[in-house]
Amino acid sequence: MRKPAARPAKRDDRSDRRVPVLWGVGLGLLLLLGLFCWLVLEPCLEVRASCARLCSDNAPSTVAEVERLGGPKAAARKAILYSRLPDRFASYKGAAATIMGHCGSEAVPRLIELLHHAESAVRLQAASALGSTCDQRAVEPLIHALGDSDPFVPFHAASALGDVGDDRAIPALEALARSNSNPLAAFASVEAIAKIRARAGKSQAGAVTPAPPRR
């Protein structure tokens, strides 16, 4: 008796459809990886190299490193991005703050945030950098930094307030100058007060007095 012929196995169309889907997912992941390297990894590595040079024995000027990073706007964007990485991946956040201080007002909000960083070395460099920006938005945060637990942070905050030159800081600086708890910061406060008052005197002297009306 003849055996019935075996039926041909049905082709699984689902397996055929999976191949292009898997290729698409793989290409999408590669594209995302490329974008991450271009938008995040490469700028952060540039900033890390600049920070390493600034911390070396033969350190170049910060202005030169800002230009190397593409100018103030590009350097601010890259340094802000680097400073937002976890500390274990970004060990030069203090030097990054110094770079941001030479990038103008764009980096001021991030520098204010760095005044609350866990490491005092980052806080003091952020305070000093805010003085370099001369931005009025830094006045209140720097006044708050005058009470920092690390003795060197109030010193840099007081010096920065002198560079900003806003007379709103004078009462807090006078209180710190009278305090005996931190002689270094008290000395910086006296100098900052003198700088602020000298700048106010110059602006008053430079004001144009309107001529009296003719009769």
BELPEUR-V103346 format. One record per residue. N is the residue number from 0. PHI is phi in whole degrees, 0 to 359 (NA if undefined). Layout:
<<N | PHI> <N | PHI>>
//
This chain:
<<0 | NA> <1 | 283> <2 | 282> <3 | 296> <4 | 296> <5 | 292> <6 | 284> <7 | 296> <8 | 294> <9 | 289> <10 | 284> <11 | 277> <12 | 292> <13 | 296> <14 | 295> <15 | 291> <16 | 284> <17 | 291> <18 | 300> <19 | 295> <20 | 295> <21 | 296> <22 | 299> <23 | 297> <24 | 297> <25 | 297> <26 | 295> <27 | 297> <28 | 295> <29 | 296> <30 | 295> <31 | 297> <32 | 297> <33 | 296> <34 | 296> <35 | 298> <36 | 296> <37 | 285> <38 | 271> <39 | 240> <40 | 295> <41 | 298> <42 | 299> <43 | 293> <44 | 292> <45 | 297> <46 | 294> <47 | 299> <48 | 295> <49 | 296> <50 | 296> <51 | 297> <52 | 293> <53 | 294> <54 | 268> <55 | 276> <56 | 293> <57 | 260> <58 | 291> <59 | 284> <60 | 286> <61 | 297> <62 | 300> <63 | 296> <64 | 290> <65 | 298> <66 | 294> <67 | 296> <68 | 276> <69 | 107> <70 | 99> <71 | 304> <72 | 294> <73 | 294> <74 | 296> <75 | 298> <76 | 298> <77 | 291> <78 | 292> <79 | 297> <80 | 300> <81 | 298> <82 | 291> <83 | 270> <84 | 291> <85 | 303> <86 | 302> <87 | 291> <88 | 258> <89 | 226> <90 | 272> <91 | 247> <92 | 294> <93 | 296> <94 | 294> <95 | 296> <96 | 297> <97 | 299> <98 | 298> <99 | 298> <100 | 296> <101 | 257> <102 | 247> <103 | 85> <104 | 284> <105 | 299> <106 | 268> <107 | 301> <108 | 302> <109 | 289> <110 | 296> <111 | 297> <112 | 298> <113 | 289> <114 | 295> <115 | 252> <116 | 293> <117 | 295> <118 | 269> <119 | 294> <120 | 297> <121 | 288> <122 | 298> <123 | 290> <124 | 287> <125 | 293> <126 | 297> <127 | 297> <128 | 295> <129 | 296> <130 | 296> <131 | 292> <132 | 284> <133 | 56> <134 | 268> <135 | 294> <136 | 294> <137 | 276> <138 | 298> <139 | 298> <140 | 300> <141 | 290> <142 | 299> <143 | 297> <144 | 291> <145 | 297> <146 | 262> <147 | 298> <148 | 290> <149 | 278> <150 | 295> <151 | 277> <152 | 294> <153 | 300> <154 | 299> <155 | 290> <156 | 294> <157 | 296> <158 | 299> <159 | 295> <160 | 297> <161 | 294> <162 | 289> <163 | 293> <164 | 79> <165 | 262> <166 | 287> <167 | 297> <168 | 277> <169 | 299> <170 | 303> <171 | 293> <172 | 292> <173 | 295> <174 | 297> <175 | 291> <176 | 294> <177 | 280> <178 | 282> <179 | 261> <180 | 283> <181 | 218> <182 | 302> <183 | 295> <184 | 291> <185 | 296> <186 | 297> <187 | 296> <188 | 293> <189 | 299> <190 | 295> <191 | 294> <192 | 299> <193 | 298> <194 | 293> <195 | 295> <196 | 291> <197 | 295> <198 | 293> <199 | 295> <200 | 295> <201 | 293> <202 | 292> <203 | 290> <204 | 293> <205 | 276> <206 | 291> <207 | 274> <208 | 275> <209 | 294> <210 | 290> <211 | 295> <212 | 294> <213 | 285> <214 | 267>>
//
